[in-house]
C-alpha cells in the first residue's frame, strides 16, 4: 500500500499547484487535498494517512487546532506545517509533535524532501517497534 499524504489549506489554487508540483510522485504516494480542518478530520475518519501537510491560518478550524486534534486521534501520523504566517507561540505549542515547519512559498523539492523525511521517520519507528 502506498503512503498517503493529505494537504490541508483553504486556498484551492494553492492545493492545485501543490498537486501539480508533486504529480510525478503519484506513482509512489497517494496525494489527497481538502480545503478545511473539518474536512480533513472527516477524511481521516474514513482513511489512514501517513503525513498531513497543513496551513496554519484557515477559517473555522486553525492549523494548530487541526494538528493538535490529529496528534491526539492519530498519533502515528506525521505532521508538517506549511504556512506563510506563523504565530511563534502556536508553533511552540505544536513543536513537540510537529515533524517540521515549512514557509510558503515552498519550492517543490523542499516539500518533497520534507515528506520523504517524514516517511523515513515512520519507517524507522516501525522497524524499531516489536510486533505484538
C-alpha positions in Angstrom: 0.0 0.0 0.0 1.4 3.4 -1.0 1.9 6.1 1.7 -0.9 8.7 1.8 -0.2 12.4 2.0 -3.0 14.8 2.9 -2.7 18.5 2.2 -5.0 20.9 4.1 -5.3 24.5 3.0 -8.2 26.9 2.5 -6.7 28.1 -0.8 -7.9 25.9 -3.7 -5.4 27.4 -6.1 -2.5 26.5 -3.7 -3.8 23.0 -3.3 -4.0 22.5 -7.1 -0.4 23.9 -7.5 0.9 21.5 -4.8 -0.8 18.6 -6.6 0.6 19.6 -9.9 4.1 20.2 -8.5 4.1 16.7 -6.9 2.3 14.9 -9.7 5.3 12.8 -10.6 5.2 11.4 -7.0 1.7 9.9 -7.5 3.4 6.7 -8.6 4.7 6.2 -5.1 2.3 8.3 -2.9 -1.4 8.8 -2.7 -1.9 12.5 -2.7 -5.1 14.0 -1.4 -6.2 17.6 -0.7 -9.0 19.2 1.4 -9.9 22.8 2.0 -10.5 22.9 5.8 -9.6 21.3 9.1 -13.1 19.8 9.5 -12.9 18.3 6.0 -9.5 16.8 7.0 -10.9 15.2 10.2 -13.9 13.8 8.2 -11.5 12.4 5.6 -9.3 10.9 8.3 -12.2 9.2 9.9 -12.6 7.1 6.8 -8.9 6.5 5.7 -5.5 6.2 7.2 -3.0 9.0 6.4 0.8 8.8 6.9 1.6 12.6 6.5 -0.5 15.7 6.8 0.8 19.0 5.4 -1.4 21.8 6.8 -1.6 25.6 6.6 -1.8 27.4 9.9 -4.3 30.2 9.2 -7.6 28.8 8.0 -11.2 30.0 8.7 -13.1 27.8 11.2 -10.5 25.4 12.5 -7.0 26.7 12.5 -4.0 24.6 11.6 -3.0 24.5 15.2 -6.4 23.1 16.2 -6.4 20.6 13.4 -2.9 19.3 14.0 -3.5 19.1 17.8 -6.6 17.1 17.2 -4.8 14.8 14.6 -2.0 14.2 17.0 -4.5 13.2 19.7 -6.6 10.9 17.5 -3.9 9.6 15.1 -0.5 9.8 16.9 1.4 7.8 14.2 0.6 10.4 11.5 3.5 12.7 10.8 2.6 16.4 10.8 4.1 19.1 8.6 3.2 22.8 8.9 3.3 24.7 5.6 2.4 28.3 6.2 3.1 31.9 5.2 2.1 33.1 8.7 3.0 31.6 12.0 2.3 32.7 15.5 5.5 31.8 17.4 3.5 30.7 20.4 1.3 28.4 18.4 4.2 26.9 16.6 5.9 26.4 20.0 2.8 24.5 21.2 2.8 22.3 18.1 6.6 21.7 18.1 6.5 18.6 20.4 4.7 16.6 17.8 5.4 18.6 14.6 7.8 16.9 12.1 8.8 20.2 10.5 7.6 23.7 9.6 8.0 25.0 6.1 7.4 28.5 4.8 5.2 29.4 1.9 6.0 29.6 -0.8 7.9 26.4 -0.6 9.9 25.0 -3.5 8.6 21.6 -4.5 12.0 19.9 -3.9 12.0 21.2 -0.3 8.4 20.0 0.2 9.2 16.6 -1.3 12.3 16.3 0.9 10.3 17.0 4.0 7.7 14.4 3.1 10.3 11.8 2.3 12.0 12.6 5.7 8.6 12.1 7.5 8.0 8.8 5.7 11.6 7.7 6.6 10.9 8.5 10.2 7.7 6.4 10.1 9.6 3.5 8.6 12.4 3.8 11.2 9.9 3.8 14.0 8.1 0.8 12.6 11.4 -1.1 12.3 12.1 -0.5 16.0 8.6 -1.4 17.2 8.2 -5.1 18.0 5.2 -6.8 16.6 2.7 -7.9 19.3 
